[in-house]
Amino acid sequence: AVQHAWAHRSIYPTVRDRLAEATRACPFGDPSLESTVCGPLIDEEAASKVQRMVDEAVAAGAKVLAGARCEGSLMSPTLLEGVPGNVELSCEEVFGPVLTVAPYDAIEEVFEAVNASAYGIHAGIFTRDLQLAEQAFQNLEVGGVIVNDYPTLRFDNMPYGGVRRSGFGREGVRYAMDEMTEPRVRIDRLT
């Protein structure tokens, strides 16, 4: 899931407010209901870990814009702004329904923040500027850059995977076949 979002300072208030509204409106709870978008985590321990990461960020100065409530294994969809770069939520994968949002002035700030992470699965950039999209592709150190869609988009016939601590190798039909194949050499010397 997407964990961090940046918006140019000129549109940040609008983006932040729309994300907060959407986060508050996100149906969560019973996964057997068709209307549920966000269900419980795998267990209470996982939900407690997410809550601890959120609490740490808030104690360090982050502001809760939506959610941040945990009950049993269910964590409400959560949106935070002003998350300091030195808290676990900024540095580790949360594996829960939490999104951070922050403004930027120059796109290089975002590239630097993404590349400073120990992780790098995929990134998404929303823009009408093809040069900016190309700049993101050239500068982001991630397994894939998705333009004008969220970065969990994947197609089976394309390689999917990350860099650094986001895993090794690639998923996808060709890559799965390679992974399940044991190459062998056969040499026949006919005399």
C-alpha positions as CSV (number, residue, x, y, z in Angstrom):
1,A,0.0,0.0,0.0
2,V,1.0,3.6,-0.5
3,Q,2.7,4.9,2.7
4,H,3.9,8.4,1.8
5,A,2.5,11.1,-0.4
6,W,4.0,14.5,-1.3
7,A,2.2,17.4,-3.0
8,H,3.7,20.6,-4.2
9,R,3.2,23.4,-1.7
10,S,1.0,25.3,-4.1
11,I,-1.7,22.6,-4.0
12,Y,-0.8,20.9,-0.7
13,P,-3.8,22.3,1.3
14,T,-6.3,21.0,-1.3
15,V,-4.6,17.6,-1.6
16,R,-4.3,17.2,2.2
17,D,-7.9,18.1,2.8
18,R,-9.2,15.8,0.0
19,L,-7.1,12.9,1.4
20,A,-8.4,13.6,4.9
21,E,-12.0,13.6,3.7
22,A,-11.4,10.3,1.7
23,T,-9.6,8.7,4.6
24,R,-12.5,9.5,7.0
25,A,-15.0,8.2,4.5
26,C,-13.2,5.0,3.8
27,P,-15.4,2.0,4.9
28,F,-13.5,-0.2,7.3
29,G,-14.4,-3.1,9.5
30,D,-15.9,-6.5,8.7
31,P,-14.1,-8.0,5.7
32,S,-17.2,-10.1,4.8
33,L,-19.1,-7.0,3.9
34,E,-18.9,-6.0,0.2
35,S,-18.7,-2.3,1.2
36,T,-15.6,-2.8,3.3
37,V,-12.4,-1.3,1.8
38,C,-10.1,-1.7,4.8
39,G,-10.4,-4.8,7.0
40,P,-8.5,-6.0,10.0
41,L,-4.8,-6.6,10.2
42,I,-3.6,-10.2,10.5
43,D,-3.8,-10.1,14.3
44,E,-3.9,-7.8,17.3
45,E,-0.1,-7.8,17.5
46,A,0.2,-6.4,14.0
47,A,-2.4,-3.7,14.7
48,S,-0.7,-2.8,18.0
49,K,2.6,-2.4,16.1
50,V,0.9,0.0,13.6
51,Q,-0.7,1.9,16.5
52,R,2.7,2.2,18.2
53,M,4.3,3.6,15.1
54,V,1.4,6.2,14.8
55,D,1.7,7.1,18.5
56,E,5.4,7.6,18.2
57,A,5.0,9.9,15.2
58,V,2.3,11.9,17.0
59,A,4.5,12.2,20.1
60,A,7.3,13.5,17.9
61,G,5.1,16.2,16.4
62,A,3.0,14.7,13.7
63,K,-0.7,15.7,13.3
64,V,-3.5,13.2,12.9
65,L,-5.8,14.3,10.1
66,A,-8.0,11.2,10.1
67,G,-8.2,7.9,11.9
68,A,-5.5,6.7,14.3
69,R,-7.8,4.4,16.2
70,C,-7.1,0.8,16.9
71,E,-9.5,-1.8,18.4
72,G,-8.4,-5.4,18.5
73,S,-6.9,-6.2,15.1
74,L,-8.7,-3.4,13.4
75,M,-6.9,-0.1,12.7
76,S,-8.9,2.7,11.2
77,P,-7.6,4.2,8.0
78,T,-5.2,6.9,9.1
79,L,-3.7,10.1,7.6
80,L,-0.9,12.0,9.3
81,E,1.0,15.2,8.3
82,G,4.2,16.6,9.7
83,V,5.7,13.2,10.4
84,P,9.4,13.7,11.4
85,G,11.9,11.9,9.3
86,N,13.5,10.1,12.3
87,V,10.5,8.1,13.5
88,E,9.8,4.5,12.6
89,L,6.7,5.5,10.5
90,S,9.1,7.5,8.2
91,C,11.8,4.9,8.1
92,E,10.1,1.5,8.1
93,E,7.3,-0.2,6.2
94,V,4.1,0.2,8.2
95,F,2.1,-2.7,6.7
96,G,-1.1,-1.1,7.9
97,P,-3.7,1.5,6.7
98,V,-1.6,4.6,7.3
99,L,-0.6,7.3,4.9
100,T,1.7,10.3,5.6
101,V,1.3,13.5,3.6
102,A,3.8,16.3,3.2
103,P,4.4,19.4,1.1
104,Y,7.4,20.0,-1.1
105,D,8.9,23.0,-2.9
106,A,11.3,21.4,-5.3
107,I,10.8,17.9,-6.7
108,E,14.4,17.1,-5.8
109,E,13.3,17.1,-2.2
110,V,11.0,14.2,-2.9
111,F,13.6,12.3,-4.8
112,E,16.0,12.7,-2.0
113,A,13.5,11.5,0.6
114,V,12.5,8.5,-1.4
115,N,16.1,7.6,-2.2
116,A,17.2,8.0,1.5
117,S,14.8,5.2,2.5
118,A,16.1,1.7,3.1
119,Y,13.2,0.5,0.9
120,G,12.3,1.1,-2.7
121,I,9.5,-1.0,-4.1
122,H,7.7,1.3,-6.5
123,A,6.8,5.0,-6.7
124,G,3.9,6.8,-8.4
125,I,4.0,10.4,-9.8
126,F,0.9,12.3,-10.9
127,T,1.8,15.0,-13.4
128,R,0.9,16.3,-16.8
129,D,4.5,17.2,-17.4
130,L,6.3,14.4,-19.4
131,Q,9.7,15.9,-18.6
132,L,8.9,15.7,-14.8
133,A,7.8,12.1,-15.3
134,E,11.1,11.3,-17.1
135,Q,13.0,13.1,-14.3
136,A,11.3,10.9,-11.8
137,F,12.1,7.8,-13.8
138,Q,15.8,8.8,-14.0
139,N,16.2,9.9,-10.4
140,L,14.0,7.6,-8.2
141,E,15.9,4.6,-7.0
142,V,13.0,2.2,-6.9
143,G,11.9,-1.0,-8.7
144,G,9.3,0.8,-10.8
145,V,7.9,4.3,-11.5
146,I,4.2,4.5,-12.3
147,V,3.0,7.7,-14.0
148,N,-0.5,8.9,-13.1
149,D,-1.5,5.9,-11.1
150,Y,-0.8,4.5,-7.7
151,P,2.4,2.5,-7.3
152,T,0.8,-0.8,-6.5
153,L,-0.3,-1.2,-10.1
154,R,1.2,-4.3,-11.6
155,F,0.9,-6.4,-14.7
156,D,1.8,-10.1,-14.7
157,N,3.9,-9.9,-17.9
158,M,6.0,-7.0,-16.5
159,P,8.8,-7.3,-13.9
160,Y,7.7,-6.3,-10.4
161,G,10.0,-5.9,-7.5
162,G,12.1,-3.5,-5.5
163,V,15.5,-2.4,-4.5
164,R,17.5,-2.4,-1.2
165,R,15.4,-3.9,1.6
166,S,12.3,-4.2,-0.6
167,G,13.4,-7.6,-1.7
168,F,15.4,-9.2,-4.4
169,G,14.6,-10.6,-7.8
170,R,11.5,-9.9,-9.8
171,E,8.0,-11.3,-10.0
172,G,6.1,-11.8,-13.2
173,V,5.5,-14.7,-15.6
174,R,9.0,-14.7,-17.2
175,Y,10.7,-14.1,-13.8
176,A,8.7,-16.8,-12.1
177,M,9.6,-19.2,-14.8
178,D,13.3,-18.3,-14.5
179,E,13.1,-18.7,-10.7
180,M,11.6,-22.2,-11.0
181,T,14.1,-23.3,-13.7
182,E,17.4,-25.0,-12.9
183,P,19.8,-24.2,-15.7
184,R,22.0,-27.1,-16.7
185,V,24.8,-27.5,-19.1
186,R,25.2,-30.6,-21.3
187,I,28.5,-31.3,-23.0
188,D,28.9,-34.3,-25.3
189,R,32.3,-35.2,-26.6
190,L,31.9,-37.5,-29.5
191,T,35.0,-39.4,-30.6
